[in-house]
Every structure is written in structure tokens, then in C-alpha cells.
Amino acid sequence: MVTVNGAPSDCAGSSIAKLVADGGYQPQRVAVELNEQIVPKTQYESTVVKDGDKVEIVGFVGGG
């Protein structure tokens, strides 16, 4: 089981890119942390989550 934004998820084996897309996020407007380490956007496709990982996806919101 993987924890994504504080909730358990059965997504072990998925890439960060897939998690971002499945969450409805725009990749250019998020930051992703995997086990308390920022994942560079260039590594979203190649970084695969494993059982026990913790992922935080934070979307940027503009205001004015």
C-alpha cells in the first residue's frame, strides 16, 4: 500500500507521472515529494512508487 496525500492507495508499481495524471493534476503546476524528497519533474516518468512509499502531490494555485 502506498500513501498518497495522506490516504492509502493501491498504486504500487505506478510512476509518479501516472499518479499526477490520475489525480487530475497538470504536471507543470505541481510539486511531488516521495518519502520526504522532492522528485524533479524530469524524473516523473521514470520514478516508480513501491509498497510502503509516501507521496505528496502539491498543486500550485495562483491568485490575485
mmCIF file of the N, C-alpha and C atoms, coordinates in Angstrom:
data_MODEL
# 
_entry.id   MODEL 
# 
loop_
_atom_site.group_PDB 
_atom_site.id 
_atom_site.type_symbol 
_atom_site.label_atom_id 
_atom_site.label_alt_id 
_atom_site.label_comp_id 
_atom_site.label_asym_id 
_atom_site.label_entity_id 
_atom_site.label_seq_id 
_atom_site.pdbx_PDB_ins_code 
_atom_site.Cartn_x 
_atom_site.Cartn_y 
_atom_site.Cartn_z 
_atom_site.occupancy 
_atom_site.B_iso_or_equiv 
_atom_site.pdbx_formal_charge 
_atom_site.auth_seq_id 
_atom_site.auth_comp_id 
_atom_site.auth_asym_id 
_atom_site.auth_atom_id 
_atom_site.pdbx_PDB_model_num 
ATOM 1   N N  . MET A 1 1  ? 0.845  -1.173 0.000   1.00 0.00 ? 1  MET A N  1 
ATOM 2   C CA . MET A 1 1  ? 0.000  0.000  0.000   1.00 0.00 ? 1  MET A CA 1 
ATOM 3   C C  . MET A 1 1  ? 0.896  1.243  0.000   1.00 0.00 ? 1  MET A C  1 
ATOM 4   N N  . VAL A 1 2  ? 0.524  2.221  -0.792  1.00 0.00 ? 2  VAL A N  1 
ATOM 5   C CA . VAL A 1 2  ? 1.228  3.497  -0.898  1.00 0.00 ? 2  VAL A CA 1 
ATOM 6   C C  . VAL A 1 2  ? 0.323  4.565  -0.280  1.00 0.00 ? 2  VAL A C  1 
ATOM 7   N N  . THR A 1 3  ? 0.912  5.522  0.411   1.00 0.00 ? 3  THR A N  1 
ATOM 8   C CA . THR A 1 3  ? 0.138  6.637  0.954   1.00 0.00 ? 3  THR A CA 1 
ATOM 9   C C  . THR A 1 3  ? 0.311  7.822  0.015   1.00 0.00 ? 3  THR A C  1 
ATOM 10  N N  . VAL A 1 4  ? -0.810 8.316  -0.531  1.00 0.00 ? 4  VAL A N  1 
ATOM 11  C CA . VAL A 1 4  ? -0.792 9.461  -1.440  1.00 0.00 ? 4  VAL A CA 1 
ATOM 12  C C  . VAL A 1 4  ? -1.611 10.577 -0.804  1.00 0.00 ? 4  VAL A C  1 
ATOM 13  N N  . ASN A 1 5  ? -0.952 11.675 -0.518  1.00 0.00 ? 5  ASN A N  1 
ATOM 14  C CA . ASN A 1 5  ? -1.596 12.818 0.125   1.00 0.00 ? 5  ASN A CA 1 
ATOM 15  C C  . ASN A 1 5  ? -2.361 12.399 1.387   1.00 0.00 ? 5  ASN A C  1 
ATOM 16  N N  . GLY A 1 6  ? -1.767 11.511 2.153   1.00 0.00 ? 6  GLY A N  1 
ATOM 17  C CA . GLY A 1 6  ? -2.325 11.094 3.431   1.00 0.00 ? 6  GLY A CA 1 
ATOM 18  C C  . GLY A 1 6  ? -3.338 9.965  3.366   1.00 0.00 ? 6  GLY A C  1 
ATOM 19  N N  . ALA A 1 7  ? -3.688 9.512  2.177   1.00 0.00 ? 7  ALA A N  1 
ATOM 20  C CA . ALA A 1 7  ? -4.690 8.450  2.027   1.00 0.00 ? 7  ALA A CA 1 
ATOM 21  C C  . ALA A 1 7  ? -4.041 7.196  1.443   1.00 0.00 ? 7  ALA A C  1 
ATOM 22  N N  . PRO A 1 8  ? -4.435 6.013  1.936   1.00 0.00 ? 8  PRO A N  1 
ATOM 23  C CA . PRO A 1 8  ? -3.886 4.774  1.382   1.00 0.00 ? 8  PRO A CA 1 
ATOM 24  C C  . PRO A 1 8  ? -4.340 4.574  -0.065  1.00 0.00 ? 8  PRO A C  1 
ATOM 25  N N  . SER A 1 9  ? -3.431 4.055  -0.884  1.00 0.00 ? 9  SER A N  1 
ATOM 26  C CA . SER A 1 9  ? -3.735 3.822  -2.292  1.00 0.00 ? 9  SER A CA 1 
ATOM 27  C C  . SER A 1 9  ? -3.033 2.554  -2.755  1.00 0.00 ? 9  SER A C  1 
ATOM 28  N N  . ASP A 1 10 ? -3.716 1.786  -3.578  1.00 0.00 ? 10 ASP A N  1 
ATOM 29  C CA . ASP A 1 10 ? -3.149 0.555  -4.121  1.00 0.00 ? 10 ASP A CA 1 
ATOM 30  C C  . ASP A 1 10 ? -2.510 0.866  -5.479  1.00 0.00 ? 10 ASP A C  1 
ATOM 31  N N  . CYS A 1 11 ? -1.473 1.713  -5.465  1.00 0.00 ? 11 CYS A N  1 
ATOM 32  C CA . CYS A 1 11 ? -0.867 2.150  -6.717  1.00 0.00 ? 11 CYS A CA 1 
ATOM 33  C C  . CYS A 1 11 ? 0.609  1.779  -6.813  1.00 0.00 ? 11 CYS A C  1 
ATOM 34  N N  . ALA A 1 12 ? 1.080  0.853  -5.982  1.00 0.00 ? 12 ALA A N  1 
ATOM 35  C CA . ALA A 1 12 ? 2.473  0.416  -6.069  1.00 0.00 ? 12 ALA A CA 1 
ATOM 36  C C  . ALA A 1 12 ? 2.745  -0.076 -7.492  1.00 0.00 ? 12 ALA A C  1 
ATOM 37  N N  . GLY A 1 13 ? 3.874  0.315  -8.035  1.00 0.00 ? 13 GLY A N  1 
ATOM 38  C CA . GLY A 1 13 ? 4.231  -0.046 -9.403  1.00 0.00 ? 13 GLY A CA 1 
ATOM 39  C C  . GLY A 1 13 ? 3.897  1.033  -10.411 1.00 0.00 ? 13 GLY A C  1 
ATOM 40  N N  . SER A 1 14 ? 3.184  2.074  -9.975  1.00 0.00 ? 14 SER A N  1 
ATOM 41  C CA . SER A 1 14 ? 2.847  3.187  -10.868 1.00 0.00 ? 14 SER A CA 1 
ATOM 42  C C  . SER A 1 14 ? 3.949  4.228  -10.850 1.00 0.00 ? 14 SER A C  1 
ATOM 43  N N  . SER A 1 15 ? 4.071  4.956  -11.943 1.00 0.00 ? 15 SER A N  1 
ATOM 44  C CA . SER A 1 15 ? 5.044  6.053  -11.992 1.00 0.00 ? 15 SER A CA 1 
ATOM 45  C C  . SER A 1 15 ? 4.435  7.293  -11.347 1.00 0.00 ? 15 SER A C  1 
ATOM 46  N N  . ILE A 1 16 ? 5.305  8.211  -10.972 1.00 0.00 ? 16 ILE A N  1 
ATOM 47  C CA . ILE A 1 16 ? 4.844  9.498  -10.449 1.00 0.00 ? 16 ILE A CA 1 
ATOM 48  C C  . ILE A 1 16 ? 3.992  10.192 -11.508 1.00 0.00 ? 16 ILE A C  1 
ATOM 49  N N  . ALA A 1 17 ? 4.400  10.103 -12.773 1.00 0.00 ? 17 ALA A N  1 
ATOM 50  C CA . ALA A 1 17 ? 3.641  10.729 -13.867 1.00 0.00 ? 17 ALA A CA 1 
ATOM 51  C C  . ALA A 1 17 ? 2.209  10.197 -13.905 1.00 0.00 ? 17 ALA A C  1 
ATOM 52  N N  . LYS A 1 18 ? 2.037  8.897  -13.707 1.00 0.00 ? 18 LYS A N  1 
ATOM 53  C CA . LYS A 1 18 ? 0.695  8.308  -13.706 1.00 0.00 ? 18 LYS A CA 1 
ATOM 54  C C  . LYS A 1 18 ? -0.113 8.795  -12.513 1.00 0.00 ? 18 LYS A C  1 
ATOM 55  N N  . LEU A 1 19 ? 0.503  8.886  -11.342 1.00 0.00 ? 19 LEU A N  1 
ATOM 56  C CA . LEU A 1 19 ? -0.212 9.379  -10.168 1.00 0.00 ? 19 LEU A CA 1 
ATOM 57  C C  . LEU A 1 19 ? -0.668 10.819 -10.365 1.00 0.00 ? 19 LEU A C  1 
ATOM 58  N N  . VAL A 1 20 ? 0.200  11.635 -10.945 1.00 0.00 ? 20 VAL A N  1 
ATOM 59  C CA . VAL A 1 20 ? -0.146 13.029 -11.208 1.00 0.00 ? 20 VAL A CA 1 
ATOM 60  C C  . VAL A 1 20 ? -1.320 13.095 -12.186 1.00 0.00 ? 20 VAL A C  1 
ATOM 61  N N  . ALA A 1 21 ? -1.244 12.333 -13.275 1.00 0.00 ? 21 ALA A N  1 
ATOM 62  C CA . ALA A 1 21 ? -2.324 12.330 -14.270 1.00 0.00 ? 21 ALA A CA 1 
ATOM 63  C C  . ALA A 1 21 ? -3.623 11.783 -13.685 1.00 0.00 ? 21 ALA A C  1 
ATOM 64  N N  . ASP A 1 22 ? -3.535 10.676 -12.948 1.00 0.00 ? 22 ASP A N  1 
ATOM 65  C CA . ASP A 1 22 ? -4.737 10.073 -12.359 1.00 0.00 ? 22 ASP A CA 1 
ATOM 66  C C  . ASP A 1 22 ? -5.401 11.002 -11.341 1.00 0.00 ? 22 ASP A C  1 
ATOM 67  N N  . GLY A 1 23 ? -4.593 11.859 -10.703 1.00 0.00 ? 23 GLY A N  1 
ATOM 68  C CA . GLY A 1 23 ? -5.131 12.810 -9.735  1.00 0.00 ? 23 GLY A CA 1 
ATOM 69  C C  . GLY A 1 23 ? -5.729 14.042 -10.387 1.00 0.00 ? 23 GLY A C  1 
ATOM 70  N N  . GLY A 1 24 ? -5.626 14.128 -11.715 1.00 0.00 ? 24 GLY A N  1 
ATOM 71  C CA . GLY A 1 24 ? -6.191 15.260 -12.434 1.00 0.00 ? 24 GLY A CA 1 
ATOM 72  C C  . GLY A 1 24 ? -5.338 16.515 -12.372 1.00 0.00 ? 24 GLY A C  1 
ATOM 73  N N  . TYR A 1 25 ? -4.077 16.355 -12.000 1.00 0.00 ? 25 TYR A N  1 
ATOM 74  C CA . TYR A 1 25 ? -3.171 17.495 -11.902 1.00 0.00 ? 25 TYR A CA 1 
ATOM 75  C C  . TYR A 1 25 ? -2.495 17.771 -13.239 1.00 0.00 ? 25 TYR A C  1 
ATOM 76  N N  . GLN A 1 26 ? -2.103 19.022 -13.445 1.00 0.00 ? 26 GLN A N  1 
ATOM 77  C CA . GLN A 1 26 ? -1.274 19.385 -14.585 1.00 0.00 ? 26 GLN A CA 1 
ATOM 78  C C  . GLN A 1 26 ? 0.174  19.275 -14.117 1.00 0.00 ? 26 GLN A C  1 
ATOM 79  N N  . PRO A 1 27 ? 0.987  18.453 -14.752 1.00 0.00 ? 27 PRO A N  1 
ATOM 80  C CA . PRO A 1 27 ? 2.362  18.216 -14.288 1.00 0.00 ? 27 PRO A CA 1 
ATOM 81  C C  . PRO A 1 27 ? 3.182  19.492 -14.093 1.00 0.00 ? 27 PRO A C  1 
ATOM 82  N N  . GLN A 1 28 ? 2.965  20.491 -14.933 1.00 0.00 ? 28 GLN A N  1 
ATOM 83  C CA . GLN A 1 28 ? 3.747  21.717 -14.816 1.00 0.00 ? 28 GLN A CA 1 
ATOM 84  C C  . GLN A 1 28 ? 3.307  22.573 -13.632 1.00 0.00 ? 28 GLN A C  1 
ATOM 85  N N  . ARG A 1 29 ? 2.180  22.230 -12.984 1.00 0.00 ? 29 ARG A N  1 
ATOM 86  C CA . ARG A 1 29 ? 1.661  23.033 -11.878 1.00 0.00 ? 29 ARG A CA 1 
ATOM 87  C C  . ARG A 1 29 ? 1.671  22.289 -10.544 1.00 0.00 ? 29 ARG A C  1 
ATOM 88  N N  . VAL A 1 30 ? 2.545  21.283 -10.419 1.00 0.00 ? 30 VAL A N  1 
ATOM 89  C CA . VAL A 1 30 ? 2.636  20.534 -9.159  1.00 0.00 ? 30 VAL A CA 1 
ATOM 90  C C  . VAL A 1 30 ? 4.085  20.352 -8.734  1.00 0.00 ? 30 VAL A C  1 
ATOM 91  N N  . ALA A 1 31 ? 4.228  20.045 -7.459  1.00 0.00 ? 31 ALA A N  1 
ATOM 92  C CA . ALA A 1 31 ? 5.493  19.564 -6.914  1.00 0.00 ? 31 ALA A CA 1 
ATOM 93  C C  . ALA A 1 31 ? 5.172  18.225 -6.273  1.00 0.00 ? 31 ALA A C  1 
ATOM 94  N N  . VAL A 1 32 ? 6.076  17.268 -6.408  1.00 0.00 ? 32 VAL A N  1 
ATOM 95  C CA . VAL A 1 32 ? 5.846  15.935 -5.859  1.00 0.00 ? 32 VAL A CA 1 
ATOM 96  C C  . VAL A 1 32 ? 6.988  15.581 -4.915  1.00 0.00 ? 32 VAL A C  1 
ATOM 97  N N  . GLU A 1 33 ? 6.594  15.072 -3.762  1.00 0.00 ? 33 GLU A N  1 
ATOM 98  C CA . GLU A 1 33 ? 7.561  14.616 -2.762  1.00 0.00 ? 33 GLU A CA 1 
ATOM 99  C C  . GLU A 1 33 ? 7.361  13.114 -2.580  1.00 0.00 ? 33 GLU A C  1 
ATOM 100 N N  . LEU A 1 34 ? 8.453  12.370 -2.648  1.00 0.00 ? 34 LEU A N  1 
ATOM 101 C CA . LEU A 1 34 ? 8.425  10.922 -2.443  1.00 0.00 ? 34 LEU A CA 1 
ATOM 102 C C  . LEU A 1 34 ? 9.304  10.617 -1.245  1.00 0.00 ? 34 LEU A C  1 
ATOM 103 N N  . ASN A 1 35 ? 8.692  10.105 -0.201  1.00 0.00 ? 35 ASN A N  1 
ATOM 104 C CA . ASN A 1 35 ? 9.422  9.792  1.039   1.00 0.00 ? 35 ASN A CA 1 
ATOM 105 C C  . ASN A 1 35 ? 10.261 10.984 1.515   1.00 0.00 ? 35 ASN A C  1 
ATOM 106 N N  . GLU A 1 36 ? 9.618  12.155 1.520   1.00 0.00 ? 36 GLU A N  1 
ATOM 107 C CA . GLU A 1 36 ? 10.195 13.408 2.024   1.00 0.00 ? 36 GLU A CA 1 
ATOM 108 C C  . GLU A 1 36 ? 11.319 13.967 1.160   1.00 0.00 ? 36 GLU A C  1 
ATOM 109 N N  . GLN A 1 37 ? 11.408 13.525 -0.092  1.00 0.00 ? 37 GLN A N  1 
ATOM 110 C CA . GLN A 1 37 ? 12.402 14.039 -1.045  1.00 0.00 ? 37 GLN A CA 1 
ATOM 111 C C  . GLN A 1 37 ? 11.666 14.547 -2.289  1.00 0.00 ? 37 GLN A C  1 
ATOM 112 N N  . ILE A 1 38 ? 11.987 15.768 -2.712  1.00 0.00 ? 38 ILE A N  1 
ATOM 113 C CA . ILE A 1 38 ? 11.368 16.324 -3.915  1.00 0.00 ? 38 ILE A CA 1 
ATOM 114 C C  . ILE A 1 38 ? 11.813 15.514 -5.136  1.00 0.00 ? 38 ILE A C  1 
ATOM 115 N N  . VAL A 1 39 ? 10.853 15.188 -5.995  1.00 0.00 ? 39 VAL A N  1 
ATOM 116 C CA . VAL A 1 39 ? 11.156 14.464 -7.235  1.00 0.00 ? 39 VAL A CA 1 
ATOM 117 C C  . VAL A 1 39 ? 11.218 15.499 -8.366  1.00 0.00 ? 39 VAL A C  1 
ATOM 118 N N  . PRO A 1 40 ? 12.341 15.614 -9.058  1.00 0.00 ? 40 PRO A N  1 
ATOM 119 C CA . PRO A 1 40 ? 12.417 16.537 -10.200 1.00 0.00 ? 40 PRO A CA 1 
ATOM 120 C C  . PRO A 1 40 ? 11.426 16.137 -11.294 1.00 0.00 ? 40 PRO A C  1 
ATOM 121 N N  . LYS A 1 41 ? 10.834 17.130 -11.934 1.00 0.00 ? 41 LYS A N  1 
ATOM 122 C CA . LYS A 1 41 ? 9.850  16.858 -12.987 1.00 0.00 ? 41 LYS A CA 1 
ATOM 123 C C  . LYS A 1 41 ? 10.423 15.951 -14.081 1.00 0.00 ? 41 LYS A C  1 
ATOM 124 N N  . THR A 1 42 ? 11.716 16.060 -14.317 1.00 0.00 ? 42 THR A N  1 
ATOM 125 C CA . THR A 1 42 ? 12.352 15.234 -15.351 1.00 0.00 ? 42 THR A CA 1 
ATOM 126 C C  . THR A 1 42 ? 12.363 13.754 -14.973 1.00 0.00 ? 42 THR A C  1 
ATOM 127 N N  . GLN A 1 43 ? 12.064 13.433 -13.716 1.00 0.00 ? 43 GLN A N  1 
ATOM 128 C CA . GLN A 1 43 ? 12.079 12.045 -13.264 1.00 0.00 ? 43 GLN A CA 1 
ATOM 129 C C  . GLN A 1 43 ? 10.682 11.475 -12.985 1.00 0.00 ? 43 GLN A C  1 
ATOM 130 N N  . TYR A 1 44 ? 9.632  12.232 -13.296 1.00 0.00 ? 44 TYR A N  1 
ATOM 131 C CA . TYR A 1 44 ? 8.263  11.754 -13.040 1.00 0.00 ? 44 TYR A CA 1 
ATOM 132 C C  . TYR A 1 44 ? 7.969  10.447 -13.774 1.00 0.00 ? 44 TYR A C  1 
ATOM 133 N N  . GLU A 1 45 ? 8.388  10.338 -15.034 1.00 0.00 ? 45 GLU A N  1 
ATOM 134 C CA . GLU A 1 45 ? 8.103  9.129  -15.825 1.00 0.00 ? 45 GLU A CA 1 
ATOM 135 C C  . GLU A 1 45 ? 8.888  7.924  -15.322 1.00 0.00 ? 45 GLU A C  1 
ATOM 136 N N  . SER A 1 46 ? 10.113 8.143  -14.883 1.00 0.00 ? 46 SER A N  1 
ATOM 137 C CA . SER A 1 46 ? 10.986 7.026  -14.523 1.00 0.00 ? 46 SER A CA 1 
ATOM 138 C C  . SER A 1 46 ? 10.938 6.637  -13.043 1.00 0.00 ? 46 SER A C  1 
ATOM 139 N N  . THR A 1 47 ? 10.288 7.450  -12.220 1.00 0.00 ? 47 THR A N  1 
ATOM 140 C CA . THR A 1 47 ? 10.215 7.153  -10.789 1.00 0.00 ? 47 THR A CA 1 
ATOM 141 C C  . THR A 1 47 ? 8.962  6.333  -10.512 1.00 0.00 ? 47 THR A C  1 
ATOM 142 N N  . VAL A 1 48 ? 9.161  5.130  -10.000 1.00 0.00 ? 48 VAL A N  1 
ATOM 143 C CA . VAL A 1 48 ? 8.057  4.210  -9.723  1.00 0.00 ? 48 VAL A CA 1 
ATOM 144 C C  . VAL A 1 48 ? 7.916  4.058  -8.206  1.00 0.00 ? 48 VAL A C  1 
ATOM 145 N N  . VAL A 1 49 ? 6.669  4.167  -7.725  1.00 0.00 ? 49 VAL A N  1 
ATOM 146 C CA . VAL A 1 49 ? 6.432  4.037  -6.289  1.00 0.00 ? 49 VAL A CA 1 
ATOM 147 C C  . VAL A 1 49 ? 6.345  2.569  -5.899  1.00 0.00 ? 49 VAL A C  1 
ATOM 148 N N  . LYS A 1 50 ? 6.805  2.302  -4.677  1.00 0.00 ? 50 LYS A N  1 
ATOM 149 C CA . LYS A 1 50 ? 6.824  0.937  -4.151  1.00 0.00 ? 50 LYS A CA 1 
ATOM 150 C C  . LYS A 1 50 ? 5.941  0.850  -2.915  1.00 0.00 ? 50 LYS A C  1 
ATOM 151 N N  . ASP A 1 51 ? 5.595  -0.362 -2.555  1.00 0.00 ? 51 ASP A N  1 
ATOM 152 C CA . ASP A 1 51 ? 4.808  -0.602 -1.356  1.00 0.00 ? 51 ASP A CA 1 
ATOM 153 C C  . ASP A 1 51 ? 5.493  0.058  -0.162  1.00 0.00 ? 51 ASP A C  1 
ATOM 154 N N  . GLY A 1 52 ? 4.734  0.814  0.616   1.00 0.00 ? 52 GLY A N  1 
ATOM 155 C CA . GLY A 1 52 ? 5.263  1.485  1.797   1.00 0.00 ? 52 GLY A CA 1 
ATOM 156 C C  . GLY A 1 52 ? 5.707  2.919  1.553   1.00 0.00 ? 52 GLY A C  1 
ATOM 157 N N  . ASP A 1 53 ? 5.750  3.362  0.276   1.00 0.00 ? 53 ASP A N  1 
ATOM 158 C CA . ASP A 1 53 ? 6.158  4.730  -0.029  1.00 0.00 ? 53 ASP A CA 1 
ATOM 159 C C  . ASP A 1 53 ? 5.091  5.737  0.394   1.00 0.00 ? 53 ASP A C  1 
ATOM 160 N N  . LYS A 1 54 ? 5.549  6.974  0.652   1.00 0.00 ? 54 LYS A N  1 
ATOM 161 C CA . LYS A 1 54 ? 4.655  8.086  0.945   1.00 0.00 ? 54 LYS A CA 1 
ATOM 162 C C  . LYS A 1 54 ? 4.857  9.159  -0.114  1.00 0.00 ? 54 LYS A C  1 
ATOM 163 N N  . VAL A 1 55 ? 3.753  9.522  -0.785  1.00 0.00 ? 55 VAL A N  1 
ATOM 164 C CA . VAL A 1 55 ? 3.792  10.515 -1.863  1.00 0.00 ? 55 VAL A CA 1 
ATOM 165 C C  . VAL A 1 55 ? 2.932  11.692 -1.477  1.00 0.00 ? 55 VAL A C  1 
ATOM 166 N N  . GLU A 1 56 ? 3.455  12.887 -1.685  1.00 0.00 ? 56 GLU A N  1 
ATOM 167 C CA . GLU A 1 56 ? 2.667  14.108 -1.505  1.00 0.00 ? 56 GLU A CA 1 
ATOM 168 C C  . GLU A 1 56 ? 2.700  14.849 -2.831  1.00 0.00 ? 56 GLU A C  1 
ATOM 169 N N  . ILE A 1 57 ? 1.517  15.173 -3.347  1.00 0.00 ? 57 ILE A N  1 
ATOM 170 C CA . ILE A 1 57 ? 1.393  15.942 -4.585  1.00 0.00 ? 57 ILE A CA 1 
ATOM 171 C C  . ILE A 1 57 ? 0.753  17.266 -4.207  1.00 0.00 ? 57 ILE A C  1 
ATOM 172 N N  . VAL A 1 58 ? 1.475  18.351 -4.474  1.00 0.00 ? 58 VAL A N  1 
ATOM 173 C CA . VAL A 1 58 ? 1.001  19.672 -4.108  1.00 0.00 ? 58 VAL A CA 1 
ATOM 174 C C  . VAL A 1 58 ? 0.808  20.479 -5.373  1.00 0.00 ? 58 VAL A C  1 
ATOM 175 N N  . GLY A 1 59 ? -0.420 20.963 -5.585  1.00 0.00 ? 59 GLY A N  1 
ATOM 176 C CA . GLY A 1 59 ? -0.722 21.775 -6.743  1.00 0.00 ? 59 GLY A CA 1 
ATOM 177 C C  . GLY A 1 59 ? -0.553 23.257 -6.422  1.00 0.00 ? 59 GLY A C  1 
ATOM 178 N N  . PHE A 1 60 ? -0.039 24.005 -7.391  1.00 0.00 ? 60 PHE A N  1 
ATOM 179 C CA . PHE A 1 60 ? 0.134  25.441 -7.243  1.00 0.00 ? 60 PHE A CA 1 
ATOM 180 C C  . PHE A 1 60 ? -1.134 26.148 -7.694  1.00 0.00 ? 60 PHE A C  1 
ATOM 181 N N  . VAL A 1 61 ? -1.544 27.131 -6.913  1.00 0.00 ? 61 VAL A N  1 
ATOM 182 C CA . VAL A 1 61 ? -2.743 27.900 -7.222  1.00 0.00 ? 61 VAL A CA 1 
ATOM 183 C C  . VAL A 1 61 ? -2.364 29.368 -7.279  1.00 0.00 ? 61 VAL A C  1 
ATOM 184 N N  . GLY A 1 62 ? -2.716 30.014 -8.371  1.00 0.00 ? 62 GLY A N  1 
ATOM 185 C CA . GLY A 1 62 ? -2.447 31.439 -8.498  1.00 0.00 ? 62 GLY A CA 1 
ATOM 186 C C  . GLY A 1 62 ? -3.616 32.242 -7.946  1.00 0.00 ? 62 GLY A C  1 
ATOM 187 N N  . GLY A 1 63 ? -3.357 33.428 -7.556  1.00 0.00 ? 63 GLY A N  1 
ATOM 188 C CA . GLY A 1 63 ? -4.410 34.288 -7.029  1.00 0.00 ? 63 GLY A CA 1 
ATOM 189 C C  . GLY A 1 63 ? -4.121 35.734 -7.365  1.00 0.00 ? 63 GLY A C  1 
ATOM 190 N N  . GLY A 1 64 ? -5.033 36.558 -6.995  1.00 0.00 ? 64 GLY A N  1 
ATOM 191 C CA . GLY A 1 64 ? -4.779 37.947 -7.325  1.00 0.00 ? 64 GLY A CA 1 
ATOM 192 C C  . GLY A 1 64 ? -5.669 38.900 -6.654  1.00 0.00 ? 64 GLY A C  1 
# 
